[in-house]
Amino acid sequence: MNTEGEVAGNRGTIRLSVVYLPIAGREFYQQIIAAGDKADVTLAVVEDIQRQISI
């Protein structure tokens, strides 16, 4: 289930979720969460998504 502050989906066998949590006004905290079978592959996907978001 997704919430209105979340974007979620799969990349291969890894489940990703990006959640935006409001801090104050127009500021927010961004959390990237992932679950996968192999830690190194999952971390690489998280880092790739983080890099793409910050472009």
N, CA and C of each residue as an Amber inpcrd file, in Angstrom:
protein
   165
   0.8380000  -1.1720000   0.0000000   0.0000000   0.0000000   0.0000000
   0.8900000   1.2440000   0.0000000   0.5260000   2.2420000  -0.7940000
   1.2480000   3.5060000  -0.8540000   0.4410000   4.5920000  -0.1550000
   1.1350000   5.5760000   0.3880000   0.4790000   6.7440000   0.9690000
   0.6730000   7.9180000   0.0240000  -0.0320000   9.0340000   0.2510000
   0.0870000  10.1480000  -0.6810000   1.4560000  10.8190000  -0.6310000
   2.2390000  10.6090000   0.4130000   3.5860000  11.1720000   0.4980000
   4.6670000  10.2190000   0.0430000   4.2650000   9.1210000  -0.6150000
   5.2100000   8.0730000  -0.9760000   5.1580000   7.7730000  -2.4740000
   6.3230000   7.4680000  -3.0200000   6.4340000   6.9370000  -4.3710000
   7.1150000   5.5850000  -4.2160000   6.5110000   4.5280000  -4.7390000
   7.0670000   3.1940000  -4.5300000   6.9720000   2.3720000  -5.8060000
   7.8530000   1.3980000  -5.8970000   7.8340000   0.4980000  -7.0410000
   8.9660000  -0.5020000  -6.9520000   9.0680000  -1.3080000  -7.9670000
  10.1060000  -2.3370000  -8.0250000  11.1360000  -1.9800000  -9.0800000
  12.3710000  -2.3240000  -8.7850000  13.4460000  -2.2650000  -9.7770000
  14.0700000  -3.6450000  -9.7420000  13.6960000  -4.4540000 -10.7160000
  14.1120000  -5.8460000 -10.7030000  13.4800000  -6.5370000  -9.5120000
  14.3030000  -7.1670000  -8.6850000  13.7910000  -7.8640000  -7.5050000
  13.8240000  -7.0000000  -6.2460000  14.1700000  -5.7210000  -6.4030000
  14.2910000  -4.8220000  -5.2520000  13.0530000  -3.9420000  -5.1540000
  12.4820000  -3.8590000  -3.9620000  11.3280000  -3.0030000  -3.7000000
  11.8440000  -1.6800000  -3.1380000  11.4450000  -0.5790000  -3.7910000
  11.8970000   0.7520000  -3.3920000  10.7260000   1.6030000  -2.9500000
  10.9890000   2.4770000  -2.0090000  10.0050000   3.4410000  -1.5550000
  10.7200000   4.7470000  -1.2520000  10.1860000   5.8400000  -1.7760000
  10.7090000   7.1630000  -1.4700000   9.5890000   7.9060000  -0.7550000
   9.8690000   8.3510000   0.4580000   8.8680000   9.0140000   1.2840000
   9.3200000  10.4450000   1.5450000   8.3900000  11.3600000   1.4360000
   8.6610000  12.7660000   1.7070000   7.9250000  13.1590000   2.9790000
   8.6780000  13.5390000   4.0040000   8.1140000  13.8890000   5.3040000
   8.2660000  15.3930000   5.5230000   7.1760000  16.1080000   5.7090000
   7.2660000  17.5540000   5.8970000   7.9760000  17.9190000   7.2020000
   8.7980000  18.9720000   7.1290000   9.4820000  19.4920000   8.3140000
   8.7810000  20.7740000   8.7510000   8.8130000  21.7840000   7.8810000
   8.1470000  23.0590000   8.1600000   7.9940000  23.8120000   6.8430000
   6.8640000  24.4350000   6.6620000   6.6450000  25.1990000   5.4380000
   6.8250000  24.3270000   4.2090000   7.7200000  24.7460000   3.3270000
   7.9720000  23.9980000   2.0940000   9.1690000  23.0630000   2.2180000
   9.7310000  22.9280000   3.4080000  10.8690000  22.0370000   3.6290000
  10.3830000  20.6280000   3.9470000  11.1720000  19.6620000   3.5040000
  10.7990000  18.2710000   3.7490000  12.0480000  17.4170000   3.8990000
  11.8560000  16.2560000   4.4830000  12.9090000  15.2590000   4.6330000
  12.5860000  14.1260000   3.6730000  13.5610000  13.6970000   2.9180000
  13.3730000  12.6340000   1.9360000  14.0280000  11.3600000   2.4410000
  13.2720000  10.2830000   2.4580000  13.7840000   8.9870000   2.9190000
  13.6540000   7.9830000   1.7810000  14.7600000   7.3480000   1.4130000
  14.7480000   6.2910000   0.3990000  14.9200000   4.9660000   1.1310000
  13.9730000   4.0660000   0.9160000  13.9570000   2.7830000   1.6150000
  13.9280000   1.6830000   0.5570000  14.6770000   0.6070000   0.7750000
  14.6850000  -0.4960000  -0.1800000  14.8270000  -1.8250000   0.5340000
  14.3000000  -2.8490000  -0.0960000  14.4330000  -4.2090000   0.4140000
  14.8230000  -5.1120000  -0.7470000  15.8430000  -5.9380000  -0.5210000
  16.3010000  -6.8710000  -1.5400000  17.0460000  -8.0240000  -0.9120000
  17.3500000  -9.0210000  -1.7140000  18.0200000 -10.2160000  -1.2110000
  19.5160000 -10.0230000  -0.9630000  20.1530000  -9.1350000  -1.7090000
  21.6040000  -8.9310000  -1.5870000  21.8750000  -7.4870000  -1.1750000
  22.5310000  -7.3090000  -0.0360000  22.7600000  -5.9720000   0.5210000
  23.5250000  -5.0640000  -0.4300000  24.5760000  -5.5720000  -1.0620000
  25.3930000  -4.7190000  -1.9320000  24.6120000  -4.2570000  -3.1580000
  23.7980000  -5.1240000  -3.7250000  22.9840000  -4.7620000  -4.8930000
  21.8950000  -3.7730000  -4.4880000  21.2670000  -4.0180000  -3.3460000
  20.2180000  -3.1270000  -2.8510000  20.7880000  -1.7390000  -2.5740000
  21.9310000  -1.6700000  -1.9240000  22.5730000  -0.3880000  -1.6440000
  22.9280000   0.3440000  -2.9330000  23.4150000  -0.3570000  -3.9300000
  23.7510000   0.2630000  -5.2130000  22.5150000   0.8750000  -5.8600000
  21.3770000   0.1970000  -5.7630000  20.1330000   0.7290000  -6.3320000
  19.6970000   1.9730000  -5.5600000  19.7800000   1.9420000  -4.2340000
  19.4310000   3.1120000  -3.4200000  20.3140000   4.2980000  -3.8020000
  21.6010000   4.0760000  -3.9270000  22.5250000   5.1560000  -4.3000000
  22.2260000   5.6890000  -5.6900000  21.8640000   4.8140000  -6.6180000
  21.5060000   5.2420000  -7.9650000  20.2400000   6.1020000  -7.9520000
  19.2340000   5.6800000  -7.2240000  17.9920000   6.4530000  -7.1230000
  18.2650000   7.8010000  -6.4780000  19.0550000   7.8030000  -5.4090000
  19.4020000   9.0650000  -4.7410000  20.1090000  10.0190000  -5.7090000
  21.0240000   9.4950000  -6.4870000  21.7530000  10.3000000  -7.4720000
  20.7840000  10.8580000  -8.5190000  19.8550000  10.0390000  -9.0010000
  18.9020000  10.4900000 -10.0070000  17.9660000  11.5660000  -9.4660000
  17.5400000  11.4380000  -8.2280000  16.6520000  12.4220000  -7.6280000
  17.3610000  13.7730000  -7.4670000  18.6330000  13.7400000  -7.1340000
  19.3630000  14.9860000  -6.8590000  19.8470000  15.7120000  -8.1190000
  19.6360000  15.1260000  -9.2790000  20.0800000  15.7790000 -10.5400000
  19.2090000  16.9820000 -10.8310000
